[in-house]
Amino acid sequence: TCLSALKYISENYKRDITLKDVASDIGVSHVYLSRVFAKKIKFKFVDCINSFRMQEAISLLSIPEKSVSEICYESGFGSMRQFNRFFLKTMSCTPSEYRKRIKN
């Protein structure tokens, strides 16, 4: 169940997916899948998806031609606010600050 869910997320994180979407695709209830995430993965579902999105964003931030807002949406985040909050929480800096750091 975990591997199937993670595979689905890794293939679809750029879209707006829900716990119910993943559960339906792998053939389990969303309640059960939520418990699996809590017990086995020890991540909230949304944080798991955002981790995949963060990996993509970090990779894209090395491309100077792409704006931070382009990267936000290409990575699957729904808004700049959500992107900036999660990035700051995860990396302890904003996406723009991170880009400056990797540039130097």
Backbone bond lengths (Angstrom), bond angles and torsions (degrees), N, CA, C in turn:
res aa  C-N    CA-C-N  psi(-1)  N-CA   C-N-CA  omega(-1)  CA-C   N-CA-C  phi
1 T - - - 1.452 - - 1.523 111.44 -
2 C 1.332 117.09 -47.36 1.474 120.62 -179.40 1.522 111.41 -60.59
3 L 1.339 114.98 -48.59 1.466 118.51 -178.02 1.519 111.67 -63.60
4 S 1.319 116.70 -39.92 1.467 120.22 178.34 1.521 111.20 -63.88
5 A 1.324 116.53 -42.03 1.466 120.98 179.19 1.521 110.67 -64.98
6 L 1.318 116.71 -45.57 1.470 120.32 -179.76 1.525 111.33 -64.99
7 K 1.327 116.46 -37.02 1.472 119.99 177.28 1.529 109.71 -63.03
8 Y 1.324 116.63 -46.29 1.464 120.67 179.11 1.531 110.58 -59.63
9 I 1.323 116.14 -45.56 1.466 120.28 179.99 1.521 110.40 -62.80
10 S 1.337 117.56 -43.76 1.471 120.18 -178.37 1.522 112.25 -63.45
11 E 1.324 116.66 -26.98 1.467 120.93 179.63 1.527 113.33 -89.83
12 N 1.333 117.43 -13.84 1.466 120.22 -172.16 1.521 115.69 -131.11
13 Y 1.337 118.61 6.59 1.464 120.64 -173.10 1.527 113.72 -62.69
14 K 1.305 117.97 -18.85 1.465 119.58 -179.97 1.529 112.10 -77.45
15 R 1.337 115.39 -15.09 1.467 120.39 176.40 1.516 108.79 -93.23
16 D 1.311 115.75 169.95 1.460 121.70 175.87 1.523 107.69 -85.82
17 I 1.337 116.88 91.43 1.461 120.36 -177.84 1.523 110.64 -107.89
18 T 1.312 114.82 153.56 1.459 120.83 -179.34 1.522 109.65 -118.81
19 L 1.311 114.75 168.07 1.458 121.12 175.42 1.531 109.91 -58.18
20 K 1.324 116.26 -39.25 1.465 120.34 179.08 1.526 111.69 -64.10
21 D 1.340 117.43 -37.37 1.468 120.90 177.37 1.521 110.63 -60.49
22 V 1.317 116.09 -47.76 1.458 121.29 -178.07 1.523 109.72 -65.12
23 A 1.323 116.76 -47.58 1.462 121.40 -178.89 1.531 110.95 -59.16
24 S 1.310 116.25 -44.42 1.463 120.81 179.68 1.528 110.64 -62.01
25 D 1.315 116.44 -42.79 1.464 120.92 -178.19 1.525 111.93 -63.97
26 I 1.331 117.29 -37.75 1.465 119.38 -176.92 1.530 112.46 -96.52
27 G 1.338 116.99 -0.83 1.452 121.13 172.52 1.522 116.64 80.48
28 V 1.332 115.93 35.18 1.467 120.18 175.32 1.528 108.37 -131.31
29 S 1.328 117.15 168.11 1.458 119.38 177.51 1.526 109.70 -78.39
30 H 1.317 116.18 153.87 1.462 119.75 179.99 1.529 110.76 -67.87
31 V 1.330 117.49 -28.70 1.465 121.05 177.63 1.531 109.35 -66.02
32 Y 1.312 116.05 -46.35 1.467 120.95 178.57 1.528 110.36 -61.68
33 L 1.327 116.11 -46.08 1.465 119.64 -178.68 1.525 111.28 -62.74
34 S 1.306 117.22 -37.99 1.461 121.14 177.40 1.530 110.36 -60.37
35 R 1.333 116.51 -42.31 1.469 120.95 178.05 1.520 111.41 -64.67
36 V 1.328 115.72 -40.21 1.470 120.19 178.84 1.529 109.73 -61.24
37 F 1.306 116.46 -44.31 1.466 119.73 178.51 1.520 110.89 -60.44
38 A 1.298 116.58 -44.95 1.465 121.03 -178.11 1.524 111.78 -65.18
39 K 1.320 117.46 -42.45 1.467 121.18 -174.66 1.517 113.77 -84.45
40 K 1.318 117.00 -47.43 1.466 119.96 -172.15 1.528 113.46 -92.49
41 I 1.300 116.41 -41.33 1.463 119.45 -176.45 1.527 110.50 -90.93
42 K 1.326 116.28 -25.39 1.468 123.08 179.80 1.530 112.01 58.93
43 F 1.308 114.94 35.06 1.453 123.74 177.98 1.510 107.20 -133.25
44 K 1.292 117.44 144.70 1.455 119.22 168.52 1.520 106.73 -70.77
45 F 1.308 116.24 149.50 1.462 121.33 -178.73 1.520 111.63 -53.54
46 V 1.326 116.43 -48.99 1.466 120.62 -176.86 1.539 111.03 -64.11
47 D 1.321 117.22 -35.67 1.467 119.91 178.15 1.525 111.18 -68.26
48 C 1.318 116.06 -33.47 1.466 120.42 177.13 1.533 110.09 -64.15
49 I 1.314 116.37 -48.66 1.469 120.32 178.22 1.529 110.09 -60.61
50 N 1.324 115.93 -45.30 1.462 119.42 -178.82 1.523 112.51 -65.03
51 S 1.319 118.00 -26.59 1.466 120.51 175.76 1.527 110.83 -66.74
52 F 1.324 116.32 -41.38 1.468 119.60 174.91 1.533 109.98 -62.69
53 R 1.323 115.99 -42.10 1.462 120.38 179.51 1.525 111.34 -64.13
54 M 1.332 115.52 -38.41 1.474 119.80 179.40 1.523 111.25 -64.16
55 Q 1.313 117.43 -41.87 1.463 120.56 178.55 1.523 110.26 -58.31
56 E 1.313 116.11 -42.97 1.468 121.26 178.34 1.528 110.24 -65.25
57 A 1.313 116.96 -45.61 1.471 121.07 -178.86 1.522 111.16 -61.96
58 I 1.320 117.09 -43.71 1.468 120.64 180.00 1.522 109.95 -61.08
59 S 1.299 116.45 -41.17 1.460 120.72 177.46 1.532 111.02 -63.20
60 L 1.328 116.80 -44.95 1.469 121.20 -178.08 1.529 113.05 -70.27
61 L 1.316 117.70 -26.10 1.472 119.86 -179.26 1.526 112.56 -65.31
62 S 1.304 117.28 -14.80 1.471 119.74 177.41 1.531 111.59 -81.59
63 I 1.316 117.60 -4.21 1.465 122.07 178.65 1.526 108.04 -98.68
64 P 1.332 117.91 102.26 1.471 120.33 -173.74 1.535 114.73 -63.29
65 E 1.318 117.71 -23.49 1.468 120.65 -178.78 1.532 112.54 -71.92
66 K 1.303 116.77 -19.35 1.467 120.23 -179.11 1.520 110.11 -89.87
67 S 1.319 116.33 133.05 1.460 119.94 177.00 1.531 109.12 -77.87
68 V 1.318 115.85 159.97 1.463 120.44 179.03 1.528 109.84 -61.66
69 S 1.321 117.81 -37.42 1.469 119.05 179.79 1.533 111.23 -68.30
70 E 1.318 118.36 -37.74 1.468 120.68 175.12 1.525 110.21 -60.32
71 I 1.314 115.83 -44.46 1.460 122.00 -179.06 1.525 110.18 -63.04
72 C 1.309 115.85 -41.59 1.466 121.20 178.51 1.518 110.50 -53.31
73 Y 1.317 116.85 -53.35 1.461 120.95 -174.64 1.529 112.15 -76.72
74 E 1.324 117.99 -34.56 1.463 120.89 177.24 1.525 111.47 -65.74
75 S 1.316 116.59 -27.44 1.459 121.61 179.97 1.522 112.17 -82.65
76 G 1.317 116.81 -11.69 1.455 120.53 176.61 1.515 115.70 103.98
77 F 1.323 117.55 0.92 1.469 119.03 177.85 1.523 108.91 -72.59
78 G 1.321 116.20 145.62 1.456 121.53 -176.17 1.513 114.77 -81.68
79 S 1.329 116.61 -19.73 1.461 119.76 -179.27 1.528 109.52 -157.64
80 M 1.319 114.97 159.29 1.465 120.15 176.57 1.523 110.32 -63.45
81 R 1.316 116.26 -36.96 1.461 119.91 -179.66 1.530 110.83 -61.58
82 Q 1.329 116.23 -47.33 1.464 121.51 178.33 1.535 110.14 -60.89
83 F 1.315 116.28 -44.89 1.465 121.91 -179.91 1.522 110.75 -60.72
84 N 1.325 116.45 -51.33 1.469 120.02 -178.73 1.523 112.21 -61.73
85 R 1.321 116.94 -42.00 1.475 120.74 179.34 1.521 111.56 -62.10
86 F 1.325 116.09 -49.36 1.464 119.24 -177.63 1.526 110.41 -67.37
87 F 1.326 116.78 -38.67 1.461 120.48 179.62 1.524 109.97 -63.47
88 L 1.310 117.11 -46.48 1.463 121.82 179.90 1.527 110.76 -62.52
89 K 1.320 116.43 -42.96 1.469 121.36 178.87 1.534 110.98 -62.26
90 T 1.317 116.33 -40.49 1.460 121.57 -175.15 1.524 113.07 -82.64
91 M 1.319 116.23 -42.89 1.466 120.42 -171.29 1.533 113.65 -107.19
92 S 1.309 117.72 -5.35 1.475 123.16 -178.49 1.530 113.03 61.50
93 C 1.312 115.60 26.98 1.466 121.54 173.81 1.524 107.48 -160.24
94 T 1.315 116.24 166.03 1.465 120.07 177.77 1.533 109.04 -81.23
95 P 1.326 117.70 164.36 1.469 119.67 176.73 1.533 112.34 -58.10
96 S 1.320 117.13 -38.97 1.473 120.36 179.31 1.519 111.17 -65.48
97 E 1.328 116.74 -41.70 1.471 120.52 177.68 1.533 110.10 -64.15
98 Y 1.314 116.07 -41.85 1.464 120.42 178.86 1.527 109.86 -60.39
99 R 1.317 116.40 -44.42 1.465 120.72 -179.42 1.529 110.86 -60.62
100 K 1.326 116.66 -41.01 1.474 120.40 177.64 1.522 110.85 -63.23
101 R 1.326 116.69 -40.67 1.476 121.24 179.97 1.520 111.81 -62.53
102 I 1.313 117.13 -44.41 1.464 119.25 -176.63 1.526 111.53 -75.83
103 K 1.309 116.19 -19.18 1.465 121.64 178.77 1.529 110.51 -71.63
104 N 1.325 115.16 -36.64 1.487 120.27 -175.96 1.495 112.99 -83.74
